[in-house]
Amino acid sequence: MSETKEVMSVLKQIGNDPYKRKIVREVERYPEQLSLHLHNTTDATPEEFQEWREKDYFSKGDFDPLLMFVVIPTIIQVSAFFFMLAVFAFNDTIF
């Protein structure tokens, strides 16, 4: 029993100062992350749901998916490719 008390007293002693005096400090714990409140949602009323369906851009469907998801990214990719070739040509003439 006395060994346990000695071990606990040694664990509570952290470091010594230049004059060899023992400094006793309590060991502090790391701060813990606060709990996340992610499940505090409420169901939408039928009126809110209908309003969302009428006002949301993607839910409404007033766009051309081919243009938005195929043509525009293709134009960006082709222009990036030709810009890369232009940089190669520029570096070839300079260096």
C-alpha positions, 0 to 999 in steps of 0.5 A: 500500500505504501508503494502505491502511495509512493508511486502516486506521489512520484507521478504527481511530481513533475520536474525539479527546479535549478535548486533541486526543490521538488515541484508538485503539480497536478497533471492536466488532461488534454481538452476533449472535443465537444459533442456535435449536435448533428441530429437536431433537424426537423422535418419540413412541412408540405408547404416548405417542401413545395416551396423548395421544389419550386425555387431550387435550381437543380430540383426545378430542372430548368437547365440543360444537363448536357450543356452544363455537365458535358459541353462546358467542361469539355471546352475548359479541358480543350482550352487547357490542353491548347494553353499547355501546347502554347506554353510548350511552344513558348518555352521551346522558342525562349529556352 
